[in-house]
Amino acid sequence: MRQLKVPFAAAMMVIVVACATMEPGSQRDEEQAITAVLNAQQAAWNRGDIDAFMDGYVRGDALRFASGGTVTRGWQSTLDRYKARYRDRSIMGALTFSGIEVDPISADAALVHGAWALQRSDDAPSGLFTLLFRKTAEGEWRIVSDTTTLAD
């Protein structure tokens, strides 16, 4: 049986190229990190803690939030909008996210699609959302664009 001899330098080059093309974290790890942000938001909402809910969004002017036919720009403006719209726990209701689909588009960006539903004493509004997540310089995933719709 004849053995194929590969020069050491060529073998090392193949290994170096293979390692250089690997992403630092696996796609599954990144998807879990993004899902963890959504889980934390859901838990914060259900505690009535809008400030903690907003931790899922990037802080600063880069945030874009579109809902109800309007666009709000900036983290503080979005927080103010949430607090004005959801003045107390009864209006907030209990939030559930479902049907989460994470679609990585680069090493530091992902589109996330899903559904939301509120359970309140008098009604149960629901709808869909599309989120653009970006990985921050600190390595944390945050929402930079949120388009949320209300079902008919």
C-alpha positions as CSV (number, residue, x, y, z in Angstrom):
1,M,0.0,0.0,0.0
2,R,1.4,3.3,-1.0
3,Q,1.3,6.3,1.4
4,L,0.7,9.8,0.2
5,K,3.3,12.1,1.5
6,V,2.3,15.7,2.0
7,P,5.0,18.2,2.8
8,F,4.7,19.6,6.3
9,A,4.5,23.2,5.1
10,A,1.5,22.4,2.9
11,A,-0.3,20.6,5.7
12,M,0.3,23.5,8.0
13,M,-1.0,25.9,5.4
14,V,-4.3,24.0,5.1
15,I,-4.7,24.0,8.9
16,V,-4.0,27.8,9.1
17,V,-6.5,28.6,6.3
18,A,-9.1,26.4,7.9
19,C,-8.7,28.0,11.3
20,A,-8.7,31.5,9.8
21,T,-12.1,31.0,8.2
22,M,-13.8,29.7,11.4
23,E,-15.9,32.2,13.3
24,P,-15.0,32.8,17.0
25,G,-18.3,31.5,18.2
26,S,-20.5,28.9,16.7
27,Q,-23.7,30.0,15.0
28,R,-25.7,28.2,17.6
29,D,-24.0,30.0,20.4
30,E,-24.8,33.4,18.7
31,E,-28.4,32.3,18.2
32,Q,-28.6,31.4,21.9
33,A,-27.2,34.7,22.9
34,I,-29.7,36.6,20.8
35,T,-32.6,34.4,22.2
36,A,-31.3,35.1,25.7
37,V,-31.8,38.8,25.1
38,L,-35.4,38.2,24.0
39,N,-36.0,35.9,27.0
40,A,-34.7,38.6,29.4
41,Q,-36.9,41.2,27.7
42,Q,-40.0,39.0,28.1
43,A,-39.2,38.4,31.8
44,A,-38.6,42.1,32.5
45,W,-41.8,43.0,30.8
46,N,-43.7,40.4,32.8
47,R,-42.2,41.9,36.0
48,G,-43.5,45.4,34.9
49,D,-39.9,46.6,34.5
50,I,-39.8,48.6,31.3
51,D,-36.3,49.9,32.1
52,A,-34.9,46.4,32.2
53,F,-36.9,45.5,29.0
54,M,-35.1,48.3,27.3
55,D,-31.7,46.7,28.1
56,G,-32.3,44.6,25.0
57,Y,-31.9,47.7,22.8
58,V,-28.7,49.5,21.8
59,R,-28.3,52.7,23.8
60,G,-28.0,55.9,21.9
61,D,-29.3,57.5,18.7
62,A,-28.7,54.5,16.5
63,L,-31.9,52.8,17.7
64,R,-34.9,52.8,15.3
65,F,-38.3,51.6,16.5
66,A,-41.3,51.5,14.1
67,S,-44.8,50.6,15.3
68,G,-48.3,51.9,14.8
69,G,-47.4,53.8,11.7
70,T,-44.7,55.9,13.4
71,V,-40.9,55.7,13.7
72,T,-39.2,56.6,16.9
73,R,-35.4,57.2,16.8
74,G,-33.1,56.9,19.8
75,W,-33.0,54.8,22.9
76,Q,-34.4,57.5,25.3
77,S,-37.2,58.4,22.9
78,T,-38.2,54.7,22.6
79,L,-38.1,54.4,26.4
80,D,-40.3,57.5,26.8
81,R,-42.7,56.0,24.2
82,Y,-43.0,52.7,26.1
83,K,-43.6,54.5,29.4
84,A,-46.2,56.8,28.0
85,R,-48.1,53.9,26.3
86,Y,-47.8,51.4,29.1
87,R,-48.4,53.5,32.2
88,D,-49.2,50.6,34.6
89,R,-49.1,46.9,34.9
90,S,-52.7,46.3,33.8
91,I,-52.0,47.9,30.4
92,M,-48.7,46.0,30.1
93,G,-50.3,42.6,30.6
94,A,-48.3,39.4,30.2
95,L,-46.0,39.2,27.2
96,T,-45.2,36.1,25.3
97,F,-42.8,35.8,22.3
98,S,-43.2,32.8,20.0
99,G,-42.1,31.6,16.6
100,I,-38.6,33.1,17.0
101,E,-36.4,32.7,13.8
102,V,-32.8,33.9,14.0
103,D,-31.2,34.5,10.6
104,P,-27.5,35.5,11.0
105,I,-26.5,37.8,8.1
106,S,-22.9,38.4,9.2
107,A,-20.6,37.8,12.2
108,D,-22.0,40.8,13.9
109,A,-25.6,41.1,12.6
110,A,-28.8,39.0,12.6
111,L,-32.4,39.4,11.6
112,V,-34.9,38.0,14.0
113,H,-38.5,37.4,13.1
114,G,-41.2,36.4,15.6
115,A,-44.6,36.9,17.1
116,W,-45.7,38.7,20.3
117,A,-48.8,38.5,22.3
118,L,-50.1,40.3,25.4
119,Q,-52.6,38.7,27.7
120,R,-54.6,41.4,29.6
121,S,-57.8,41.3,31.5
122,D,-59.9,42.9,28.8
123,D,-58.1,41.9,25.6
124,A,-55.2,40.0,24.0
125,P,-53.5,42.0,21.3
126,S,-50.8,40.3,19.2
127,G,-48.7,40.8,16.2
128,L,-45.4,40.2,14.5
129,F,-41.9,41.7,14.8
130,T,-38.7,42.0,12.7
131,L,-35.6,42.9,14.6
132,L,-32.1,43.8,13.5
133,F,-29.6,42.7,16.1
134,R,-26.0,43.9,16.0
135,K,-23.1,42.7,18.1
136,T,-21.6,45.6,20.1
137,A,-17.9,46.3,20.6
138,E,-18.3,44.6,24.0
139,G,-19.5,41.4,22.3
140,E,-23.2,41.8,23.4
141,W,-26.1,41.4,21.1
142,R,-28.5,44.4,21.0
143,I,-31.5,45.4,18.9
144,V,-30.8,48.4,16.6
145,S,-34.0,48.3,14.6
146,D,-37.4,47.0,15.7
147,T,-40.5,46.9,13.4
148,T,-43.5,45.7,15.3
149,T,-46.9,45.2,13.8
150,L,-50.4,44.6,15.3
151,A,-52.5,41.8,14.0
152,D,-55.9,42.6,12.6
